[in-house]
């Protein structure tokens, strides 16, 4: 992984040789064009001060995953805000013509982010004419400033973590590793475009029920509940509730709950808690089992996050 100043920090140049300005950003980043039409940008950084940046956003499709921190940006007239303080968030963003990108960072924070950008030519040369979802994929690419939210499940989280914290390899293999994982991550995200349609079969009352369950899971109020207890609380039955939740979120109730517990443990580790304390919070009796699940979701061992 490339290590050095972020492009944000690069704009903070000393005003004079004898008046050096402290860096605004420190940490690790990757900014690579893996092949024509396919680029990768990863950051695992500490942002040390509030700032505002402006740049140019070229046409193409962007997969943006926030694993930690917040993103407050504006692509032309399209605002975009992602907040990964409780769980990772992601979007697919289509840009059909060059736009100005403005980013606001209101306060110091730690940020972990993966962005993969591809253009329409890359899709067409990659054989998307032969894919069953060609209409939804290329249809999205033709729209200007269209945003599709993503469910950042285990597969997306694992692949993003591996791009942020790759195992060191010889340079010629490292580039291939990045390209393979970037394409796999992109394909996982694009697979959710077809997932937009099934969720529409939920009636308004059913969607409200699932959203209420999500609130209970996010808050920790349903920790320790069985599926039957959840269904009883929400006036449903276990089979129906599980099916409706999977339609809206693309995973089972307990897969979602496990990710939420790991996200809480992740925040606790960043605050200096021990691995044992974080494992107990995530309802793992064994720190070793917790470490395995944590690495699978975030791509790093929990001990590496302790400050």
N, C-alpha and C positions, 0 to 999 in steps of 0.2 A: 504494500500500500504506500502511495506517495505520502510523505510527511512534510509539513512546512506551513507557511502562512496560507490561510484561506484567501480566495479572491477578494472577500470582504476586507480582510486585513491588509491586502496589498494596496488598497486605496488610501490607507492611512500612512502616507509617506512623511518623513521628517521635513519640517519647513526650512531647516538649515542644518548644516553638518553638526553644529554644536548644540542644537535643540532637538534631540531625538524624541519622537512621539511614541509612547508605549503602544504595542500592538493592540488592536481592538478584538482580535480573535486569536485563539491558540488551540492547537489540536492536530488531528489527522484529517486529510481529505484526499479524494481521488477525483480527477477531472480528465477523463479519457475519451477520445474518439476511437471506438473499438473497430469500426469499419465505416465506410461511407454511409451516412444515414442513421448510424447507431452510436449514441454517446451515453456515457455513464458519469454521474456526479454523486459522490458520497461525502458526507461530512460527519465527523464525530468530534465536536469542537465545544469549547467554552467561549461563549460570547461575553465579553467583559464590560460592554457598555451599550447603551441604547444607540441606535443608528438608523439611517435611512439610505437605501441604495437604489439606483436606477440602472437599467441595462436594456438590451434589445432581446426580445423573444422571437426566435425564428419559427416559421410554420412547421407543424408536425404534431405528433401525439406525445404527450408527456405522462409518464407514470410517476406520481409523486407519493412517496411513503414517508410519513413522519413517525419515527419510533420513539422519539423523546423531544420535548420542547414544543414550540408553537411556530406556525407559519402564518404571517399576515401579509398578504401580497395583493397586487392588482395587476392583471394582465389587460391592458387597455381599459375598457370599462367594466371588466369582469372581476369582482373581488373574490378572493379565495382565502379562507381561514381554516387552518387545521390545528387542533389542540390535542396533543398526545400525552397530556398530564395524567390521564386515567388509563388510557389504552391507545395503542397505535392507531393511526388514521391514514387513509389514503384516497386518492382520486385518480381518475384518468381525465386529462385535460386536452382538448383538441384546439389547435390554433391554425386557422386556414390562411392567415396573412400575418406579416410581421407586425408585432405589437410592442409597445413599451411595457417593460416589467418594472414595477415599483415594489420594494419590500420595506416594511417597517418592523424594526425590532425594538419594542418599547422598554425592555429592561434586560439586564444580564441574565443569561440562562445557559444550560447545557443543551446541545442539540444533536440529535442523531437522525440523519435524513438520507434517503436514497432517491435519486431522480434518474429515470431512464427516458431518453428522448429518441424518437424515431420519426422519419418522414414518410410520406405516402409512397415514394419510390421504393423505399426499403421493403414496405409491405408487399408491393406488387412484384418486386424481384424475388421476394422470398416465397412466392407461390401461393399467396392468399387467394388468388382466383380459384384455387381448387378446394378451399376450405368451406365447410358448411355454414360458418358464421360470417362469410365474406360480407353479406349485406350489412350486418350490424357493425362490423369492424370498420370497413371502408366508409360506411354511412356516417359513423362518428367522425372519422378523419375529415370528411367533407364539411362538417359543421364548424363554424367559427365561434370560439370561446364556449364550447359545450363542455360541461363538467359531469362526470359520472362518479358518484361515491363508491368506494370499495369496502368490502368487509376484509379486514386484515387478519385472516385466520392463521393457523399454524404454518401452512405452506408458504404464504407470503412472508410471514415473520421470519421463518427459518432461512429462506433464500436471501432476504434483505440483510439479516445478521451475518450471513456468510460473505456477502459482498463488503460489508463494513469491517469485518474482522477475518480476512482470509488467512488460511495457512500459507506460510511463505513458500514460494516455488521459484524455480529459475525464471528469469524475465519472459522467455518465449512461452512458457507454460502459464505464467501468471495472466498474460493477456488473454489466452484461450479460456482460462478458468473464468475470467470476468465476463467474457462474451457469452459463454455457455450459461452461466448463472443469470445474466441479464435477460437473455432470450427466454429462459425458463420462467423467470419472474414475470416477464411481460405476458407470456402465454397464460400463466395462472390468473393474472389480472383480467386479460381479455375474455377468459372463460366466464367471467362474471357478467359480461354484457348480455349473455343469454339468460342469466339468472334474474334480469330485471322483469322478464315477462311472467314467470311463475308467481312472483310475489303479488302481482296485480290481482290474482284470484281471491285474495283475502278480502272479506267484507270489512267495512269500517269498524264494526264492533270487534271483529277478530283481530284486526291490526291493533286496536287499542289494548286488547287483552295481552297481546304479545309485547307491546311496548311497556305495559305495566309490569310484566314479568321481567323485562330487561332492567327496569328501574330497580326492582327488588334485588336482582343479581348484582347490579353495579354498586348498590349501596351496601351490600353485605347482609341485608336483612334476611335473605333466603339461604344463607350459609347453614348447612346441616339439614336442610329440608330434603325430604324425598320427593320424587316426581309426583307421587300421589298427593302429598301435602301441598305442593305448588298448584296442582290442578284444582284441588279443593278450595284453596284460597282465592283462585281466579274464576271459580264457577264453571270449570270445564272438566274434562276427563284426561287422564295421562296420555293416551294415544293421540287424541285430537290436539292437545296442547303441544306435544312434541312435533307433530307434523306441521302445525302452523308456525311454530318457532323456526323450524328448519327451512320452511319456504321463505321466511323473511330474512333470516340470518345466514343461511347456507351451512349450518352446523347444528349439532345436537345441543340441547340445553346444558348438559354437563360438560361438553367441550367448551362452550362459551364461558361457563362458570370457572373451569380450570384456567382458561386464559386470563380471566379477570383476577383470579387469585395470584397468578404469576405476575400480572401487571402491578398489583399492590406490593408483592414481595420485591419487585424490581425497584419501585420507589423507595422502599424501606432500605434496600441495600445502598442506594445512592445517598441516603441520609446517614450511612455509617453503621447500620445494623449488621450483626453477624449472620453468616449463612444459616446457622441453626435457627436463629430467630425468624429469618425470612422463610425458612422451610416450614416452620410451625404456622406462620401466618397463612401460607399457601396450602395448609392442611396436609402436608407431607410428613409422615412419621420418621422417614429416613432422609437425612441430608443428601445422601448419595442419589436417591431416587429424585429428589428435588433438583439436584444439579443436572441430572440427565434431562429432565423435562425442561428446565430453564435453558439449557444449551440448545435443545431442539427448537424452542420458540425464538430465542434471541441470538443464537449463533455464538454465544460466549459463555464461559463458566461464570457462575454468580460471584465467585471470589474476586474476579477481575473488576467488578463494578464498585467495590468498596472504596470509599475515599479515605 
